[in-house]
Amino acid sequence: MTEKYQSLQDAAGPVSRETFEKLCNFEESFKRWAVKINLVAPSTLPTVWERHILDSARLFKLAPHSTKWVDIGSGGGFPGAVMAILLGERPGAHIDLVESNRKKASFLAVTLASLNAPAKVHAMRIEESYDRVGKPEVVTARALAPLPLLLELAEPWLVAGAVGLFHKGRDYQREIEESSISWRYDLVKHDHESKWGDGVILEIRNLQHL
């Protein structure tokens, strides 16, 4: 087992060799497209696997039985495209990716289709996507917006029973405090430390507007 494959297993849990190879193919496609369109900061391209793909893959084992997902503000595909590939391991699983930037949405649609991932890309604003997406079990977002605004954007799904899994950086505690002015919810914090910084995933359930 290669070190790279083991790093994926450590992040996501047991994953097949086929899924690992698809993620490697996604990584290469991402790097090719990133030369043409702004997917991530160019300085982070050499560490896409460690900084972005593995960080996204952590979500997979946090909701091991969920099959209907939505990723909002998908950008270059983190975490939505990574989850789309991983969800290929779950029979009947599907993820919707919502991204208003048409160039980025095109990259996601073309690349995920080539990998036969169970995903649909919606090139539209989040506020326009609620009827298209329906009722997911899990809502994800990474580097999209401060938590108070993020909760507002995800509210239609969260109040209907979905769980939010949101990547946050070192200022997450301040965002939690700011969100408590308008929102009440159950929170579980999943810590993660790496040489690229301290990150957390906030697991949010039972959202209520105050």
Contacts in CASP RR format, 6 or more apart in sequence:
PFRMAT RR
TARGET T0000
AUTHOR 0000-0000-0000
METHOD contacts of the structure
MODEL  1
MTEKYQSLQDAAGPVSRETFEKLCNFEESFKRWAVKINLVAPSTLPTVWE
RHILDSARLFKLAPHSTKWVDIGSGGGFPGAVMAILLGERPGAHIDLVES
NRKKASFLAVTLASLNAPAKVHAMRIEESYDRVGKPEVVTARALAPLPLL
LELAEPWLVAGAVGLFHKGRDYQREIEESSISWRYDLVKHDHESKWGDGV
ILEIRNLQHL
1 9 0 8 1.000
4 20 0 8 1.000
4 24 0 8 1.000
4 49 0 8 1.000
5 17 0 8 1.000
5 20 0 8 1.000
7 49 0 8 1.000
7 50 0 8 1.000
7 54 0 8 1.000
8 15 0 8 1.000
8 20 0 8 1.000
8 23 0 8 1.000
8 53 0 8 1.000
8 54 0 8 1.000
8 57 0 8 1.000
9 15 0 8 1.000
11 54 0 8 1.000
11 55 0 8 1.000
11 57 0 8 1.000
11 58 0 8 1.000
11 60 0 8 1.000
12 57 0 8 1.000
12 58 0 8 1.000
12 60 0 8 1.000
12 61 0 8 1.000
12 86 0 8 1.000
13 60 0 8 1.000
13 61 0 8 1.000
15 60 0 8 1.000
15 86 0 8 1.000
15 89 0 8 1.000
16 89 0 8 1.000
19 85 0 8 1.000
19 86 0 8 1.000
19 88 0 8 1.000
19 89 0 8 1.000
22 85 0 8 1.000
22 115 0 8 1.000
22 117 0 8 1.000
23 53 0 8 1.000
23 57 0 8 1.000
23 82 0 8 1.000
23 85 0 8 1.000
23 86 0 8 1.000
25 114 0 8 1.000
25 115 0 8 1.000
26 53 0 8 1.000
26 81 0 8 1.000
26 82 0 8 1.000
26 85 0 8 1.000
26 111 0 8 1.000
26 115 0 8 1.000
27 48 0 8 1.000
27 49 0 8 1.000
27 53 0 8 1.000
29 111 0 8 1.000
29 114 0 8 1.000
30 39 0 8 1.000
30 48 0 8 1.000
30 76 0 8 1.000
30 77 0 8 1.000
30 107 0 8 1.000
30 111 0 8 1.000
31 45 0 8 1.000
31 48 0 8 1.000
33 39 0 8 1.000
33 107 0 8 1.000
33 111 0 8 1.000
34 40 0 8 1.000
34 42 0 8 1.000
34 45 0 8 1.000
37 103 0 8 1.000
37 104 0 8 1.000
37 107 0 8 1.000
39 75 0 8 1.000
39 76 0 8 1.000
39 104 0 8 1.000
39 107 0 8 1.000
40 48 0 8 1.000
40 52 0 8 1.000
40 76 0 8 1.000
44 51 0 8 1.000
44 52 0 8 1.000
47 196 0 8 1.000
50 194 0 8 1.000
50 196 0 8 1.000
51 196 0 8 1.000
52 78 0 8 1.000
52 82 0 8 1.000
53 78 0 8 1.000
53 82 0 8 1.000
55 78 0 8 1.000
55 79 0 8 1.000
55 142 0 8 1.000
55 167 0 8 1.000
55 192 0 8 1.000
55 194 0 8 1.000
56 77 0 8 1.000
56 78 0 8 1.000
56 79 0 8 1.000
56 80 0 8 1.000
56 82 0 8 1.000
56 83 0 8 1.000
56 142 0 8 1.000
56 167 0 8 1.000
57 79 0 8 1.000
57 82 0 8 1.000
57 86 0 8 1.000
58 190 0 8 1.000
58 192 0 8 1.000
58 201 0 8 1.000
59 79 0 8 1.000
59 83 0 8 1.000
59 138 0 8 1.000
59 140 0 8 1.000
59 165 0 8 1.000
59 201 0 8 1.000
60 83 0 8 1.000
60 86 0 8 1.000
60 87 0 8 1.000
62 165 0 8 1.000
62 190 0 8 1.000
62 201 0 8 1.000
62 203 0 8 1.000
63 69 0 8 1.000
63 137 0 8 1.000
63 138 0 8 1.000
63 163 0 8 1.000
63 165 0 8 1.000
66 137 0 8 1.000
66 138 0 8 1.000
66 163 0 8 1.000
67 87 0 8 1.000
67 90 0 8 1.000
67 91 0 8 1.000
67 92 0 8 1.000
67 93 0 8 1.000
67 94 0 8 1.000
67 137 0 8 1.000
68 93 0 8 1.000
68 94 0 8 1.000
68 95 0 8 1.000
68 135 0 8 1.000
68 136 0 8 1.000
68 137 0 8 1.000
68 138 0 8 1.000
69 80 0 8 1.000
69 83 0 8 1.000
69 87 0 8 1.000
69 93 0 8 1.000
69 94 0 8 1.000
69 95 0 8 1.000
69 96 0 8 1.000
69 136 0 8 1.000
69 137 0 8 1.000
69 138 0 8 1.000
69 139 0 8 1.000
69 140 0 8 1.000
70 95 0 8 1.000
70 96 0 8 1.000
70 97 0 8 1.000
70 98 0 8 1.000
70 129 0 8 1.000
70 133 0 8 1.000
70 136 0 8 1.000
70 138 0 8 1.000
70 139 0 8 1.000
70 140 0 8 1.000
70 157 0 8 1.000
70 162 0 8 1.000
71 77 0 8 1.000
71 79 0 8 1.000
71 80 0 8 1.000
71 83 0 8 1.000
71 95 0 8 1.000
71 96 0 8 1.000
71 97 0 8 1.000
71 98 0 8 1.000
71 139 0 8 1.000
71 140 0 8 1.000
71 141 0 8 1.000
72 98 0 8 1.000
72 126 0 8 1.000
72 129 0 8 1.000
72 139 0 8 1.000
72 140 0 8 1.000
72 141 0 8 1.000
72 144 0 8 1.000
72 153 0 8 1.000
72 154 0 8 1.000
73 97 0 8 1.000
73 98 0 8 1.000
73 99 0 8 1.000
73 100 0 8 1.000
73 126 0 8 1.000
73 141 0 8 1.000
73 144 0 8 1.000
74 80 0 8 1.000
74 81 0 8 1.000
74 97 0 8 1.000
74 98 0 8 1.000
74 99 0 8 1.000
74 104 0 8 1.000
74 105 0 8 1.000
74 108 0 8 1.000
74 121 0 8 1.000
75 99 0 8 1.000
75 101 0 8 1.000
75 104 0 8 1.000
75 108 0 8 1.000
76 99 0 8 1.000
76 104 0 8 1.000
76 107 0 8 1.000
76 108 0 8 1.000
77 97 0 8 1.000
77 99 0 8 1.000
77 104 0 8 1.000
77 108 0 8 1.000
78 142 0 8 1.000
78 143 0 8 1.000
79 140 0 8 1.000
79 142 0 8 1.000
79 167 0 8 1.000
80 95 0 8 1.000
80 97 0 8 1.000
80 119 0 8 1.000
80 140 0 8 1.000
81 97 0 8 1.000
81 108 0 8 1.000
81 111 0 8 1.000
81 112 0 8 1.000
81 117 0 8 1.000
81 119 0 8 1.000
83 95 0 8 1.000
83 140 0 8 1.000
84 95 0 8 1.000
84 97 0 8 1.000
84 112 0 8 1.000
84 117 0 8 1.000
84 118 0 8 1.000
84 119 0 8 1.000
85 112 0 8 1.000
85 115 0 8 1.000
85 117 0 8 1.000
87 93 0 8 1.000
87 94 0 8 1.000
87 95 0 8 1.000
87 117 0 8 1.000
87 118 0 8 1.000
87 119 0 8 1.000
88 117 0 8 1.000
88 118 0 8 1.000
92 118 0 8 1.000
93 118 0 8 1.000
94 118 0 8 1.000
94 119 0 8 1.000
94 120 0 8 1.000
95 118 0 8 1.000
95 119 0 8 1.000
95 120 0 8 1.000
96 119 0 8 1.000
96 120 0 8 1.000
96 121 0 8 1.000
96 122 0 8 1.000
96 129 0 8 1.000
96 132 0 8 1.000
96 133 0 8 1.000
96 136 0 8 1.000
97 105 0 8 1.000
97 108 0 8 1.000
97 112 0 8 1.000
97 119 0 8 1.000
97 120 0 8 1.000
97 121 0 8 1.000
97 122 0 8 1.000
98 122 0 8 1.000
98 124 0 8 1.000
98 125 0 8 1.000
98 126 0 8 1.000
98 129 0 8 1.000
98 133 0 8 1.000
99 105 0 8 1.000
99 108 0 8 1.000
99 121 0 8 1.000
99 122 0 8 1.000
99 123 0 8 1.000
100 123 0 8 1.000
100 124 0 8 1.000
100 125 0 8 1.000
100 126 0 8 1.000
101 123 0 8 1.000
102 123 0 8 1.000
105 121 0 8 1.000
105 122 0 8 1.000
105 123 0 8 1.000
106 123 0 8 1.000
108 119 0 8 1.000
108 121 0 8 1.000
109 121 0 8 1.000
109 123 0 8 1.000
112 119 0 8 1.000
112 121 0 8 1.000
122 129 0 8 1.000
122 132 0 8 1.000
122 133 0 8 1.000
124 132 0 8 1.000
126 153 0 8 1.000
127 153 0 8 1.000
130 156 0 8 1.000
130 157 0 8 1.000
133 157 0 8 1.000
134 157 0 8 1.000
135 157 0 8 1.000
135 160 0 8 1.000
135 161 0 8 1.000
135 162 0 8 1.000
136 157 0 8 1.000
136 162 0 8 1.000
137 162 0 8 1.000
137 163 0 8 1.000
138 162 0 8 1.000
138 163 0 8 1.000
138 164 0 8 1.000
138 165 0 8 1.000
139 154 0 8 1.000
139 157 0 8 1.000
139 158 0 8 1.000
139 162 0 8 1.000
139 163 0 8 1.000
139 164 0 8 1.000
139 165 0 8 1.000
140 164 0 8 1.000
140 165 0 8 1.000
140 166 0 8 1.000
140 167 0 8 1.000
141 150 0 8 1.000
141 153 0 8 1.000
141 154 0 8 1.000
141 166 0 8 1.000
141 167 0 8 1.000
142 166 0 8 1.000
142 167 0 8 1.000
143 167 0 8 1.000
144 150 0 8 1.000
144 153 0 8 1.000
145 153 0 8 1.000
146 175 0 8 1.000
146 178 0 8 1.000
147 166 0 8 1.000
147 168 0 8 1.000
147 172 0 8 1.000
147 175 0 8 1.000
147 176 0 8 1.000
147 178 0 8 1.000
147 179 0 8 1.000
147 202 0 8 1.000
148 175 0 8 1.000
148 178 0 8 1.000
148 179 0 8 1.000
148 181 0 8 1.000
148 182 0 8 1.000
148 183 0 8 1.000
150 166 0 8 1.000
151 158 0 8 1.000
151 179 0 8 1.000
151 182 0 8 1.000
151 183 0 8 1.000
151 185 0 8 1.000
151 204 0 8 1.000
151 207 0 8 1.000
154 162 0 8 1.000
154 164 0 8 1.000
154 207 0 8 1.000
155 207 0 8 1.000
155 209 0 8 1.000
158 164 0 8 1.000
158 185 0 8 1.000
158 204 0 8 1.000
158 205 0 8 1.000
158 207 0 8 1.000
159 207 0 8 1.000
159 208 0 8 1.000
159 209 0 8 1.000
161 205 0 8 1.000
161 206 0 8 1.000
163 203 0 8 1.000
163 204 0 8 1.000
163 205 0 8 1.000
164 202 0 8 1.000
164 203 0 8 1.000
164 204 0 8 1.000
164 205 0 8 1.000
165 201 0 8 1.000
165 202 0 8 1.000
165 203 0 8 1.000
165 204 0 8 1.000
166 201 0 8 1.000
166 202 0 8 1.000
166 204 0 8 1.000
167 199 0 8 1.000
167 200 0 8 1.000
167 201 0 8 1.000
168 175 0 8 1.000
168 199 0 8 1.000
168 200 0 8 1.000
168 201 0 8 1.000
168 202 0 8 1.000
169 197 0 8 1.000
169 198 0 8 1.000
169 199 0 8 1.000
169 200 0 8 1.000
170 197 0 8 1.000
170 198 0 8 1.000
170 199 0 8 1.000
172 189 0 8 1.000
172 199 0 8 1.000
172 200 0 8 1.000
172 202 0 8 1.000
176 187 0 8 1.000
176 202 0 8 1.000
181 210 0 8 1.000
182 209 0 8 1.000
182 210 0 8 1.000
183 207 0 8 1.000
183 208 0 8 1.000
183 209 0 8 1.000
183 210 0 8 1.000
184 207 0 8 1.000
184 208 0 8 1.000
184 210 0 8 1.000
185 204 0 8 1.000
185 205 0 8 1.000
185 206 0 8 1.000
185 207 0 8 1.000
185 208 0 8 1.000
186 204 0 8 1.000
186 205 0 8 1.000
186 206 0 8 1.000
187 202 0 8 1.000
187 203 0 8 1.000
187 204 0 8 1.000
188 202 0 8 1.000
188 203 0 8 1.000
189 200 0 8 1.000
189 201 0 8 1.000
189 202 0 8 1.000
189 203 0 8 1.000
190 200 0 8 1.000
190 201 0 8 1.000
190 202 0 8 1.000
190 203 0 8 1.000
191 198 0 8 1.000
191 199 0 8 1.000
191 200 0 8 1.000
192 198 0 8 1.000
192 199 0 8 1.000
192 200 0 8 1.000
192 201 0 8 1.000
193 199 0 8 1.000
END
